[in-house]
Structure formats: C-alpha cells, structure tokens
C-alpha cells in the first residue's frame, strides 16, 4: 500500500493545507493574473506559502495547479506552458514538504476534450517530482471526472492513489445539496465507488455550514467505505473595497473539526479564505484529539 494511503487508513487524521489563492492575493497577485503561472515567475512566493502551511502543521500539500489546463491557460496566453507549470508546481510543493505528502491538484475545466485531458496527465507523468496522489478537486460534472480518471489510470503508475472532491451548494425549492451540474452527494458517492477511487471528499461550496458538511459525509458513508475528507471555505466572502472578507475565523472553523472527525472524516483542510492561521489552529485540535485517544 502506498505510504499516503497507509497514513490515510492509519486512524490518525491527516491535516491538509489551506487556500493557495487567498495567500497569493495577500502576496499581491492582481485580479486577472494567472495564479498557476506564479509557479514560474514567482516560485519564491509559492514556495513560501507552502512552507507557511508546513510550519502551521499541514501533513498534506496541494500543488498550485488547480486551473492548469489548456482552456484556462489559453486565456492568459499560456497554453504552451502547461507542462512547465505542473512540473514547477510539483517541485515547489515537494521542496516545502520533503517528509510530507504532495497531491497533484487537478481542477475542473470547461471542456471534456480528450487531448486536453491527456495533456494534463502527461504533464504530471513527466514531472521530476512525483506526487503521492492525484486529487481531482472542486468537481461538479461526473462525465468530465470519469474521463480524467480513465486517462490517469492509462498513463500514471497504477499504484498512484486517486482522490476526488466535489463542491456542493443548496439548490431548488427544496434546497437540496447538489453540485453545480446537479449531482447529489449520493450520486457522487455512487460514482466514486464505481470508479474505485481511493478517497472521497467535499470542498468549497457556497454558504455551507457544519450541518451541511455532516449531511454530505453521512450520504457518502451510506454509499462507500473509502476514507472521506472535507475542505470547507472560510465562509462566503463579502466585498471590502478591492478585497474580499471571509467571515469564519480560525477558531470558528476549528470548532467544526470534532464533529467532522466523529462523523468519520479521515482528513481535513481548508479551501477558499483559509490561511496558515486556520491550519495552525486545526493542528492544535487534531493533536488534542490524538492525545485524548491515547
């Protein structure tokens, strides 16, 4: 069993990092800049953010590659830099956490074009710094997810763990939890079971609170036995001049962790708006949980 999966099944909750985009905004990235391109032009900043999360106690880092795909990069005139961006992203995360775990982060794209998907997987396969797992993050559409998983299994080592995380919000008159493409947590869990992924999660999501994530986790557990993980936003942001203010403090978000762990979550982290300060408080809660078990 790969080391990452062994840790995920060990019974000790793993701590993921927080938001990369939020930290790049703090570092001065402009609104229409390509966040992933900073792997090449400002590697010192990206490396520094990764190191801040490691110092805060994160066991698991995500590469700065969420929107590293031809469609997104073409909007910045960077489609030909896909391989370089992924390779730099993996190298920087590994340099920050040589003893930790690094997940190659792949986000949703506006296309299901096989050539574009193959280019993403080829970039990961050709990187000198190999990831510990592949994470499909903030997904909504199951068709696109299936194409990426199939391409990954055809081109990447068979032992590389595969994780997928979906973003949910409340939709319709019944305020049902669904992805943007209107898939329920139950449908996503059935998909994950059928595709034999190694872990299933929920991240991002608009206006979600602890009770929403507990409902998602319960729906997942009813359909699959794989490890579950959660990466909530720090609330839904509100504009404040040229910046955005996220409402949930590190203490508020950390107060969710005991209930999530009790519900069966094996790995936690933070999505939009979360910072090294959030992760440091998460670390204290997880360490206290470990001590109470011993």
C-alpha positions as CSV (number, residue, x, y, z in Angstrom):
1,X,0.0,0.0,0.0
2,X,1.4,3.4,-0.9
3,X,2.6,5.5,2.1
4,X,-0.1,8.1,1.6
5,X,-2.9,5.5,1.7
6,X,-1.3,3.8,4.7
7,X,-1.4,7.2,6.5
8,X,-5.0,7.8,5.4
9,X,-6.1,4.4,6.8
10,X,-4.0,4.7,10.0
11,X,-6.7,6.1,12.2
12,X,-4.7,9.3,12.8
13,X,-6.5,12.2,11.0
14,X,-4.4,13.9,8.3
15,X,-4.2,17.7,8.0
16,X,-4.3,19.3,4.6
17,X,-3.2,22.8,3.8
18,X,-5.5,25.8,3.3
19,X,-6.1,28.1,0.3
20,X,-3.4,28.9,-2.1
21,X,-5.3,31.6,-3.9
22,X,-6.0,33.6,-0.8
23,X,-2.4,33.6,0.1
24,X,-1.4,34.7,-3.4
25,X,-3.8,37.6,-3.1
26,X,-2.2,38.5,0.2
27,X,1.2,38.5,-1.7
28,X,-0.1,41.0,-4.2
29,X,-1.3,39.0,-7.2
30,X,-3.5,41.1,-9.5
31,X,-7.1,40.2,-10.1
32,X,-6.7,38.9,-13.7
33,X,-3.3,37.3,-13.3
34,X,-2.8,33.6,-13.8
35,X,-2.3,32.1,-10.3
36,X,-0.6,29.0,-11.6
37,X,1.9,31.0,-13.6
38,X,3.5,32.2,-10.4
39,X,5.0,28.7,-10.2
40,X,7.3,30.0,-12.9
41,X,7.6,33.8,-12.4
42,X,7.4,33.9,-8.6
43,X,8.4,30.5,-7.3
44,X,9.8,32.1,-4.2
45,X,6.3,33.3,-3.2
46,X,4.6,29.9,-4.0
47,X,7.3,28.0,-2.1
48,X,7.0,30.4,0.8
49,X,3.2,29.8,1.0
50,X,3.7,26.0,1.0
51,X,6.3,26.4,3.8
52,X,3.9,28.5,5.9
53,X,1.4,25.7,5.7
54,X,4.0,23.1,6.7
55,X,5.1,25.3,9.6
56,X,1.5,25.6,10.6
57,X,1.3,21.8,10.9
58,X,0.0,20.6,7.5
59,X,0.7,16.9,6.6
60,X,-0.5,17.3,3.0
61,X,0.1,20.0,0.4
62,X,-1.8,20.6,-2.8
63,X,0.2,21.8,-5.8
64,X,-0.6,25.3,-7.2
65,X,-2.2,23.8,-10.4
66,X,-5.9,23.9,-9.8
67,X,-6.6,25.7,-13.1
68,X,-3.5,24.4,-15.0
69,X,-5.4,23.2,-18.1
70,X,-5.2,24.4,-21.8
71,X,-8.6,26.2,-21.7
72,X,-7.8,28.2,-18.6
73,X,-4.2,28.9,-19.5
74,X,-5.1,30.0,-23.1
75,X,-7.0,33.0,-21.6
76,X,-3.6,34.2,-20.4
77,X,-1.7,33.2,-23.5
78,X,0.0,30.4,-21.6
79,X,-1.4,27.2,-23.1
80,X,2.1,26.1,-24.1
81,X,3.3,26.4,-20.5
82,X,1.1,23.6,-19.1
83,X,4.0,21.1,-18.6
84,X,6.3,23.7,-17.1
85,X,3.6,24.9,-14.7
86,X,2.8,21.4,-13.5
87,X,6.4,20.4,-13.2
88,X,7.2,23.6,-11.2
89,X,4.1,23.1,-9.0
90,X,5.1,19.6,-8.0
91,X,8.8,20.6,-7.5
92,X,7.8,23.5,-5.2
93,X,5.4,21.6,-3.1
94,X,7.9,18.7,-2.7
95,X,10.7,21.2,-1.7
96,X,8.5,22.6,1.0
97,X,7.5,19.2,2.4
98,X,10.2,16.6,1.7
99,X,8.8,14.4,4.5
100,X,5.1,15.2,3.9
101,X,2.6,14.3,1.2
102,X,2.1,16.1,-2.0
103,X,-1.1,15.9,-4.1
104,X,-1.1,16.8,-7.7
105,X,-4.2,19.1,-7.8
106,X,-6.4,19.0,-10.9
107,X,-9.4,21.2,-11.1
108,X,-12.5,21.1,-13.4
109,X,-12.2,22.5,-16.9
110,X,-14.6,23.9,-19.4
111,X,-14.0,21.0,-21.8
112,X,-14.1,17.3,-21.9
113,X,-11.7,17.2,-24.9
114,X,-9.6,14.1,-24.6
115,X,-6.5,15.8,-25.9
116,X,-6.7,18.5,-23.3
117,X,-7.2,15.9,-20.6
118,X,-4.3,13.8,-21.9
119,X,-2.0,16.9,-21.8
120,X,-2.8,17.4,-18.1
121,X,-2.0,13.8,-17.2
122,X,1.1,13.9,-19.4
123,X,2.4,16.9,-17.5
124,X,2.0,15.1,-14.2
125,X,3.6,11.9,-15.5
126,X,6.6,13.8,-16.9
127,X,7.4,15.7,-13.7
128,X,10.6,15.0,-12.0
129,X,9.0,15.4,-8.6
130,X,6.4,12.6,-8.4
131,X,3.2,13.3,-6.4
132,X,2.0,11.0,-3.6
133,X,-1.6,11.0,-5.0
134,X,-3.7,12.7,-7.7
135,X,-6.6,14.9,-6.4
136,X,-9.5,15.9,-8.6
137,X,-10.7,19.0,-6.7
138,X,-13.9,21.1,-6.8
139,X,-15.6,18.8,-9.3
140,X,-19.2,19.0,-10.4
141,X,-19.6,17.1,-13.6
142,X,-19.3,13.3,-13.4
143,X,-18.6,12.9,-17.2
144,X,-15.5,15.0,-17.0
145,X,-14.4,13.4,-13.8
146,X,-14.7,9.9,-15.4
147,X,-12.6,11.0,-18.5
148,X,-9.8,12.3,-16.3
149,X,-9.8,9.2,-14.0
150,X,-9.7,6.9,-17.1
151,X,-6.9,9.0,-18.7
152,X,-4.9,9.0,-15.4
153,X,-5.2,5.2,-15.0
154,X,-3.9,4.7,-18.5
155,X,-0.9,7.0,-18.2
156,X,0.1,7.2,-14.5
157,X,1.5,4.4,-12.2
158,X,-1.2,2.0,-11.2
159,X,-0.2,2.4,-7.5
160,X,-0.8,6.2,-7.5
161,X,-3.8,6.9,-5.2
162,X,-6.8,8.7,-6.8
163,X,-8.9,11.1,-4.8
164,X,-11.9,13.2,-5.9
165,X,-13.6,16.1,-4.1
166,X,-16.9,17.6,-5.1
167,X,-18.3,21.1,-4.5
168,X,-21.9,21.3,-3.3
169,X,-24.4,24.1,-2.7
170,X,-28.1,24.3,-1.9
171,X,-30.3,24.3,-5.0
172,X,-34.0,24.3,-5.9
173,X,-37.2,24.9,-3.8
174,X,-36.2,22.0,-1.5
175,X,-32.7,23.5,-1.0
176,X,-31.2,20.1,-1.8
177,X,-27.4,19.7,-1.7
178,X,-26.2,19.3,-5.3
179,X,-23.1,20.1,-7.4
180,X,-23.4,22.9,-10.0
181,X,-24.2,20.1,-12.5
182,X,-27.0,19.0,-10.1
183,X,-25.5,15.8,-8.8
184,X,-26.4,14.9,-5.2
185,X,-23.8,13.6,-2.6
186,X,-25.4,10.2,-3.0
187,X,-24.8,10.2,-6.8
188,X,-21.2,11.4,-6.3
189,X,-20.5,8.7,-3.8
190,X,-22.0,6.0,-6.1
191,X,-19.8,7.4,-8.9
192,X,-16.7,7.3,-6.7
193,X,-17.5,3.7,-5.6
194,X,-18.0,2.6,-9.2
195,X,-14.7,4.3,-10.3
196,X,-12.9,2.7,-7.4
197,X,-11.3,5.9,-6.2
198,X,-9.2,5.8,-3.0
199,X,-10.8,8.7,-1.1
200,X,-13.8,10.9,-1.5
201,X,-14.3,14.5,-0.3
202,X,-16.2,17.7,-0.3
203,X,-14.6,21.2,-0.7
204,X,-15.5,24.7,-1.4
205,X,-19.3,25.1,-1.6
206,X,-21.3,28.3,-1.3
207,X,-23.0,29.2,2.0
208,X,-22.3,25.8,3.6
209,X,-22.1,25.3,7.3
210,X,-21.1,22.4,9.5
211,X,-24.5,20.8,9.3
212,X,-24.3,20.7,5.5
213,X,-20.9,19.0,5.6
214,X,-22.2,16.5,8.1
215,X,-25.1,15.7,5.8
216,X,-22.7,15.3,2.9
217,X,-20.5,13.0,4.9
218,X,-23.4,10.9,6.0
219,X,-24.6,10.5,2.4
220,X,-21.1,9.5,1.4
221,X,-20.8,6.9,4.1
222,X,-24.1,5.3,3.1
223,X,-22.6,4.5,-0.3
224,X,-18.9,3.9,0.1
225,X,-16.3,2.7,2.6
226,X,-13.3,4.7,1.3
227,X,-11.7,7.3,3.5
228,X,-13.5,10.7,3.5
229,X,-12.1,14.2,3.7
230,X,-13.5,17.7,3.9
231,X,-12.0,21.1,3.0
232,X,-14.6,23.9,3.8
233,X,-14.4,27.5,2.8
234,X,-13.9,30.1,5.5
235,X,-17.5,31.1,4.9
236,X,-18.9,33.0,1.9
237,X,-16.9,36.2,1.3
238,X,-18.2,39.8,1.1
239,X,-16.5,42.6,-0.9
240,X,-14.5,45.1,1.1
241,X,-13.1,47.7,-1.4
242,X,-10.8,45.8,-3.7
243,X,-10.5,42.7,-1.4
244,X,-12.9,40.1,0.0
245,X,-13.5,39.4,3.6
246,X,-14.2,35.8,4.7
247,X,-16.3,35.6,7.9
248,X,-15.1,32.4,9.6
249,X,-12.2,32.9,12.0
250,X,-9.7,30.0,12.6
251,X,-11.4,29.3,15.9
252,X,-14.9,29.1,14.4
253,X,-13.7,26.7,11.7
254,X,-11.7,24.6,14.1
255,X,-14.8,24.2,16.3
256,X,-16.2,22.1,13.4
257,X,-13.5,19.5,13.5
258,X,-14.6,17.3,16.4
259,X,-18.0,16.7,14.8
260,X,-16.4,16.0,11.4
261,X,-14.0,13.6,12.9
262,X,-16.7,11.9,14.9
263,X,-18.7,11.6,11.7
264,X,-15.8,9.6,10.2
265,X,-13.8,12.1,8.3
266,X,-10.1,11.0,8.0
267,X,-8.6,14.1,6.5
268,X,-9.4,17.8,6.9
269,X,-8.1,21.1,5.4
270,X,-9.3,24.4,4.2
271,X,-10.5,25.9,0.9
272,X,-11.2,29.5,-0.1
273,X,-10.4,32.0,2.6
274,X,-8.5,29.7,4.9
275,X,-4.9,30.7,5.8
276,X,-1.9,29.3,7.7
277,X,-3.5,30.7,10.8
278,X,-6.5,28.5,10.3
279,X,-4.4,25.4,9.7
280,X,-2.3,26.1,12.9
281,X,-5.5,26.1,15.0
282,X,-6.7,23.0,13.1
283,X,-3.4,21.3,14.1
284,X,-4.0,22.0,17.8
285,X,-7.4,20.5,17.6
286,X,-6.1,17.3,15.9
287,X,-3.3,17.0,18.3
288,X,-5.6,17.3,21.2
289,X,-7.8,14.6,19.6
290,X,-4.8,12.3,19.3
291,X,-3.9,12.8,23.0
292,X,-7.4,12.1,24.2
293,X,-7.4,8.8,22.3
294,X,-4.1,7.7,23.8
